[in-house]
Amino acid sequence: MELRNCKKCGRAFAYKGIPVCLRCKGNDEDEFRKVKDYLYDNPGATIREISDETGVDEQQILRYLKDSRIEIIEEGNFVLECERCGKSLRSGKFCDVCVGEMRQEFSKAIKPKEEKVKPVPKPKEKMYITEKLKRR
């Protein structure tokens, strides 16, 4: 468990993938709803327009884009780049090509290397449990 300071209030909290504490998370969800509702009514709005109309910080809106909670719909209006190759993105942190390549790399790293199994030599004589021999 990693301790971090909340991006909003500065209090220490147990980091679980969201950069805000539990108290501020409720406010974060309220802000996300504002952004989402604004985008339903105004598809294609810019980050600045959304921020001005909803009061939600532009960095917060960028975080929603990186977390793939919202997506850019217009061609050529990209503000995100793949963190691996630099390709323009509509949302998220990595492009589809890089995600596929990373999946392959991770699966290779996780898969144990196959070792050559030495064949077990067959015994020359048949073996029995001593009690079976006594019964015969």
CYANA upper distance limits for C-alpha pairs under 8 A (distance plus 0.5 A):
  1 MET  CA     14 ALA  CA      6.92
  1 MET  CA     15 TYR  CA      7.49
  2 GLU  CA     14 ALA  CA      6.28
  2 GLU  CA     15 TYR  CA      5.99
  2 GLU  CA     16 LYS  CA      8.46
  3 LEU  CA     12 ALA  CA      6.93
  3 LEU  CA     13 PHE  CA      6.10
  3 LEU  CA     14 ALA  CA      5.28
  3 LEU  CA     15 TYR  CA      6.23
  4 ARG  CA     12 ALA  CA      5.95
  4 ARG  CA     13 PHE  CA      6.17
  4 ARG  CA     14 ALA  CA      6.97
  4 ARG  CA     15 TYR  CA      6.44
  4 ARG  CA     19 PRO  CA      8.39
  5 ASN  CA     10 GLY  CA      5.58
  5 ASN  CA     11 ARG  CA      5.74
  5 ASN  CA     12 ALA  CA      4.82
  5 ASN  CA     13 PHE  CA      6.70
  5 ASN  CA     19 PRO  CA      8.42
  5 ASN  CA     20 VAL  CA      8.19
  5 ASN  CA     21 CYS  CA      8.48
  6 CYS  CA     10 GLY  CA      5.06
  6 CYS  CA     11 ARG  CA      5.83
  6 CYS  CA     12 ALA  CA      6.68
  6 CYS  CA     13 PHE  CA      7.30
  6 CYS  CA     19 PRO  CA      6.52
  6 CYS  CA     20 VAL  CA      4.98
  6 CYS  CA     21 CYS  CA      5.93
  7 LYS  CA     19 PRO  CA      6.48
  7 LYS  CA     20 VAL  CA      6.04
  8 LYS  CA     20 VAL  CA      6.96
  8 LYS  CA     24 CYS  CA      7.42
  9 CYS  CA     24 CYS  CA      7.98
 11 ARG  CA     21 CYS  CA      7.91
 12 ALA  CA     21 CYS  CA      8.16
 13 PHE  CA     21 CYS  CA      6.22
 14 ALA  CA     21 CYS  CA      8.22
 15 TYR  CA     19 PRO  CA      7.34
 15 TYR  CA     20 VAL  CA      8.49
 15 TYR  CA     21 CYS  CA      8.36
 20 VAL  CA     24 CYS  CA      6.38
 20 VAL  CA     25 LYS  CA      6.41
 21 CYS  CA     25 LYS  CA      6.47
 22 LEU  CA     26 GLY  CA      7.48
 23 ARG  CA     27 ASN  CA      7.98
 24 CYS  CA     28 ASP  CA      6.65
 25 LYS  CA     29 GLU  CA      6.69
 26 GLY  CA     30 ASP  CA      6.87
 27 ASN  CA     31 GLU  CA      6.72
 28 ASP  CA     32 PHE  CA      6.67
 29 GLU  CA     33 ARG  CA      6.72
 30 ASP  CA     34 LYS  CA      6.89
 31 GLU  CA     35 VAL  CA      6.84
 31 GLU  CA     54 THR  CA      8.46
 31 GLU  CA     56 VAL  CA      6.74
 32 PHE  CA     36 LYS  CA      6.54
 32 PHE  CA     64 TYR  CA      8.26
 33 ARG  CA     37 ASP  CA      6.40
 34 LYS  CA     38 TYR  CA      6.57
 34 LYS  CA     54 THR  CA      6.72
 35 VAL  CA     39 LEU  CA      6.65
 35 VAL  CA     50 ILE  CA      7.18
 35 VAL  CA     54 THR  CA      7.09
 35 VAL  CA     56 VAL  CA      8.01
 35 VAL  CA     61 ILE  CA      8.26
 36 LYS  CA     40 TYR  CA      6.76
 36 LYS  CA     70 ILE  CA      8.17
 37 ASP  CA     41 ASP  CA      7.02
 38 TYR  CA     42 ASN  CA      6.37
 38 TYR  CA     50 ILE  CA      7.56
 38 TYR  CA     54 THR  CA      7.94
 39 LEU  CA     43 PRO  CA      5.43
 39 LEU  CA     44 GLY  CA      7.86
 39 LEU  CA     45 ALA  CA      7.39
 39 LEU  CA     50 ILE  CA      8.29
 44 GLY  CA     72 ILE  CA      7.84
 44 GLY  CA     73 ILE  CA      6.89
 44 GLY  CA     74 GLU  CA      7.02
 45 ALA  CA     49 GLU  CA      6.62
 45 ALA  CA     50 ILE  CA      6.95
 46 THR  CA     50 ILE  CA      6.73
 47 ILE  CA     51 SER  CA      6.57
 47 ILE  CA     58 GLU  CA      6.80
 47 ILE  CA     61 ILE  CA      7.39
 47 ILE  CA     62 LEU  CA      8.41
 48 ARG  CA     52 ASP  CA      6.54
 48 ARG  CA     58 GLU  CA      7.22
 49 GLU  CA     53 GLU  CA      6.56
 50 ILE  CA     54 THR  CA      6.37
 50 ILE  CA     55 GLY  CA      8.30
 50 ILE  CA     56 VAL  CA      8.00
 51 SER  CA     55 GLY  CA      5.71
 51 SER  CA     56 VAL  CA      5.44
 51 SER  CA     57 ASP  CA      6.25
 51 SER  CA     58 GLU  CA      6.23
 51 SER  CA     61 ILE  CA      8.20
 52 ASP  CA     56 VAL  CA      8.02
 56 VAL  CA     60 GLN  CA      7.26
 56 VAL  CA     61 ILE  CA      7.67
 57 ASP  CA     61 ILE  CA      7.09
 58 GLU  CA     62 LEU  CA      6.76
 59 GLN  CA     63 ARG  CA      6.73
 60 GLN  CA     64 TYR  CA      6.92
 61 ILE  CA     65 LEU  CA      6.92
 62 LEU  CA     66 LYS  CA      6.72
 63 ARG  CA     67 ASP  CA      6.50
 64 TYR  CA     68 SER  CA      6.72
 64 TYR  CA     69 ARG  CA      5.69
 64 TYR  CA     70 ILE  CA      6.47
 65 LEU  CA     69 ARG  CA      6.44
 65 LEU  CA     70 ILE  CA      5.69
 65 LEU  CA     71 GLU  CA      6.48
 65 LEU  CA     72 ILE  CA      8.40
 65 LEU  CA     90 ARG  CA      8.23
 65 LEU  CA     91 SER  CA      5.43
 65 LEU  CA     92 GLY  CA      6.61
 66 LYS  CA     80 LEU  CA      8.18
 66 LYS  CA     91 SER  CA      6.07
 66 LYS  CA     92 GLY  CA      4.65
 66 LYS  CA     93 LYS  CA      5.94
 67 ASP  CA     91 SER  CA      7.88
 67 ASP  CA     92 GLY  CA      6.01
 67 ASP  CA     93 LYS  CA      8.00
 68 SER  CA     91 SER  CA      5.62
 68 SER  CA     92 GLY  CA      5.25
 69 ARG  CA     91 SER  CA      8.44
 70 ILE  CA     91 SER  CA      7.37
 71 GLU  CA     90 ARG  CA      5.94
 71 GLU  CA     91 SER  CA      5.55
 72 ILE  CA     77 ASN  CA      7.84
 72 ILE  CA     78 PHE  CA      7.51
 72 ILE  CA     90 ARG  CA      5.27
 72 ILE  CA     91 SER  CA      7.13
 73 ILE  CA     90 ARG  CA      7.54
 78 PHE  CA     88 SER  CA      6.54
 78 PHE  CA     89 LEU  CA      6.72
 78 PHE  CA     90 ARG  CA      6.75
 79 VAL  CA     88 SER  CA      7.86
 79 VAL  CA     89 LEU  CA      7.96
 79 VAL  CA     90 ARG  CA      8.44
 80 LEU  CA     88 SER  CA      6.37
 80 LEU  CA     89 LEU  CA      5.75
 80 LEU  CA     90 ARG  CA      7.35
 80 LEU  CA     91 SER  CA      7.45
 80 LEU  CA     92 GLY  CA      8.48
 80 LEU  CA     93 LYS  CA      8.23
 81 GLU  CA     85 CYS  CA      8.47
 81 GLU  CA     86 GLY  CA      5.47
 81 GLU  CA     87 LYS  CA      5.82
 81 GLU  CA     88 SER  CA      5.02
 81 GLU  CA     89 LEU  CA      5.92
 81 GLU  CA     93 LYS  CA      7.71
 81 GLU  CA     94 PHE  CA      8.13
 82 CYS  CA     86 GLY  CA      5.09
 82 CYS  CA     87 LYS  CA      5.67
 82 CYS  CA     88 SER  CA      6.85
 82 CYS  CA     89 LEU  CA      6.92
 82 CYS  CA     92 GLY  CA      8.49
 82 CYS  CA     93 LYS  CA      6.00
 82 CYS  CA     94 PHE  CA      4.95
 82 CYS  CA     95 CYS  CA      6.09
 83 GLU  CA     93 LYS  CA      6.40
 83 GLU  CA     94 PHE  CA      6.34
 84 ARG  CA     94 PHE  CA      7.12
 84 ARG  CA     98 CYS  CA      7.47
 85 CYS  CA     98 CYS  CA      7.97
 87 LYS  CA     95 CYS  CA      7.45
 88 SER  CA     95 CYS  CA      8.48
 89 LEU  CA     93 LYS  CA      8.36
 89 LEU  CA     94 PHE  CA      8.18
 89 LEU  CA     95 CYS  CA      7.08
 94 PHE  CA     98 CYS  CA      6.70
 94 PHE  CA     99 VAL  CA      6.75
 95 CYS  CA     99 VAL  CA      6.72
 96 ASP  CA    100 GLY  CA      6.72
 97 VAL  CA    101 GLU  CA      6.79
 98 CYS  CA    102 MET  CA      6.46
 99 VAL  CA    103 ARG  CA      6.63
100 GLY  CA    104 GLN  CA      6.91
101 GLU  CA    105 GLU  CA      6.74
102 MET  CA    106 PHE  CA      6.47
103 ARG  CA    107 SER  CA      6.56
104 GLN  CA    108 LYS  CA      6.69
105 GLU  CA    109 ALA  CA      6.69
106 PHE  CA    110 ILE  CA      6.55
107 SER  CA    111 LYS  CA      6.41
108 LYS  CA    112 PRO  CA      8.49
128 TYR  CA    132 LYS  CA      7.29
128 TYR  CA    133 LEU  CA      7.59
129 ILE  CA    133 LEU  CA      7.38
130 THR  CA    134 LYS  CA      6.94
131 GLU  CA    135 ARG  CA      6.92
132 LYS  CA    136 ARG  CA      7.12
